[in-house]
Amino acid sequence: MTGQQKLVLTLLLGAQFMIAVDFSILNVALPVVGEGLGFSLNNLQWVATAFALTAAGFTLLFGRVADLFGRKRLFLGGMALLGASSALGGFATSPEMLLIARVLQGLATAAVTPAGLSLLTTAFKEGPQRDRALGLNGALMSAGFTAGAVLGGLLTDLLSWRWAFFVNVPVAALVLILAPSAITDSRPSGRPRLDVPGAIAVTGGLLALVFGLTQAGAEGWGEPTTLGALVAGAVLLVAFWFIEQRSASPLVPVGIMKRRTVLWGNITGLIAFVTETSLVFLLTLYLQEVLGYSPLATGLAFGVLGIGTVLGGTLGGRVVGRFGTRTTIVAGGVVQALATLSLVALGSSGGWIWLLLAATFVGGVGNMLMIVGFMITATSGLPDAEQGLATGLATMTQQVGITMGIPIMSAIATARMSSLGDTGPDAVLSGVAVAILVDSALVLLGALLAAVFLAPRRDRDRV
């Protein structure tokens, strides 16, 4: 890489890492935030939900906006909004002010993530350099989720929960100072048009879907609000598909979704994010409710998982270069599934922490190989003009997967505990074990789907 490419890579990866940290940095601090601002326990989930709703709901729209109106503009605008909204959150004096800040942070994330990824994919041609860049991006994104939990605990214990917001401000300012001269952007020829009906349908559908999933985790799958939101989301997304088939300037050309690399790459990516983020949730229950760990100790325990994901992301590009994306996804999925399966053996004594640390490290490597393979698969073979769309789809997959995993596995664990008629440590351990078993099976299914549907057509015919 040239010096210019290294600077661009550092700026874009730094921004993506900060975005990933924001997903989890407040999780361990939520009870303290609630006490400080007067949130009721029932409404505390909205600190996380407000962010997830806007981040997932607007990602696909902003990915296309980046293609049409300029990726660099959207990236810089998103970073400016992220810095301003983080400052607003740090100075919040009421629940309403904090929720507004979280909504704005979610919008900034929806803009920065696909714009930054498309700048990354267009800055490096298809091949080893792009594979390595996407591998590092995946590693830092995944490490950011883990680092957010650790950093949130440290900042809350040592300073204040407000620093979970303030820490973003200098990073955003540094990127805004250096990026304008370092990053180049191609502008579309001619006047772009935006598919407004499609944008309304897909954004509304994603918002309803994510809202329904978060409500399912908080209130249950059978609640009218949950079912209504999920049905509304499904209807709007089906309407979006028909709108795109008839639109002269579709937000998502139907042809791109018929590409098996885009379709099945995103499906395997969805499974990778659903399983790993939900596993972190399940193991958090285990560490705190069964072993009695504090939130900070729990965050530190996941540092080993973070090391595994960084290693997997660092190796991912090289593994893809040597063995191809399909083999990388399948091998990563099998490794993750076996490592996850071993966690079914966890017991109630403190000595089992060593199995947890070893399994999450190995599983983190496998999960990141899946994610790197998915990201390269879903964005390869497309012209630069569609990179914002491809990265928008991949980012939407990531964020919906993160949102889906927890309510699904929470429902499985809760159903097991309900069948036992107990909520004590033994019942929690049993519920977590059942959910982990399902998690492992789902990863294995993702690897099988990749093996079959990402195979060259001649191999598929033989299968």
C-alpha positions, 0 to 999 in steps of 0.5 A: 500500500502507498502512504496515502492508502495507509492513511485512508485505511487508518481513517476509515477503520478508525471511524468504523471501530468507533461506530462498533464501540457505540453499539455496546459501550452503554450496555453495562452502564444502563443501570447507572444512566437510568439512576442519573437521569431518572429513567424507569426500569421499563423504559431503560431499554429505549436507550439501546433501542432508539439507537438500533432502530435508526441505525438499522432502519436507515442504513440501506437508504443511506447506502444508496444515497452515498452512491447517488450524491457522493460517499465522501460527503455522506461520510463526513456529514455522518462523522460531524453528526456523530460528534455533535450527537455524542456531545449532546448525549454527554451533556444530557439532563433528561431522558428525552434529551438522551434519547434524541442524542441516541436517535441522532447517533443511530442516524450517523451510524446509518450514514457513516457505516455504508459510506465508509465501507464503500469508500474502502472498497473503491479505494482498493481494487478487488484482490489481495489488498481489498481482501486484507482491508475488509479483513481488518475492517471486520476484525476492528468492527467485531473487536469494537463490540467487545471493546465497547463493553470493557470501555463502558465499564471502565469509564463508568467506574472511573469517571462517569457514564457521560464519558461513554459519549464524550470519548467519541468527540475527539475521534470524530474531530480528528477524522473530520480534520484529516479525511477531507484531504486524504479521501478522494471520491468519485461523483456521479455523472448526470443528475441522480434520482432517488426512488422515494416510494422504495425508500419510504417502504424499505425504511418503514419496513426495517424500522417496524421489523427492528422495533418488533424484534426489540419488543419481542426481547423485552415484552415477549413474542405473543404481545400485540405490539410485537406481532403488529410491528413484525407484520407491518414490517413484513408487509412493507418489505414485500411492498418494497420488493414489488415497488423495486420491480416497477421503478425506473430508478430502483433503490435496490435493483432487483437484479442485484438481489438475484446475484447468488453472491449477494443473496447467499453472502448476506444470508450467511453474514446474517447468521454469523451476526445473529449467533455471535452477538446472541452468544455474548448475551447468553454468556453474560447471563451465565457469568453474572447470574450463575458465576456472580461476575460484576459487569466490569469483570464480565466485560473483561472476560470477553476481551479474550473473544475480542482477541480471537476476532482480531486474529480472525480478521487479520488472517481472514484476507489471507485465508480468502486469498489462498482458499477462496470465500466459500471455503473460508465461510464454511471452515469458519462456520464449522470452527465457530459451531464446534467451539460454541457446542463445547459451551453446552458443558459449562457448569456452575463452578468458577473453574468453568471460566477456562472453557468459556475463555478458550471456546470464545477465543476459538469461536471468535476466530471462526466467526470472523472468518465467516464475516470476512468471507461474507463481506468480500462475497457480498461486495465482489464482482460489482461495479464501483457505482453499486458499491454503496448499495452493496455495502449498504446491504451488507451493513443492514445485514450486520445491524439487523443480525445484531438486533435479531440475535438477542430476542431470539436466544432470549426467548429460547432460554426463557422458555426453558427456564419457564418449563422448569418453573424456576429463575435461580442459577441452575435454571438460568444455566439450563436455559443458557445451555439449550439456547447455546445448542440452538446457536451452534446448530444455526451456525452449522446451518449457515456453513451448510448453506454457504457450501451448497449455494456459494459453490460454482454452478457445476459443483452445485449441480453435482450436489 
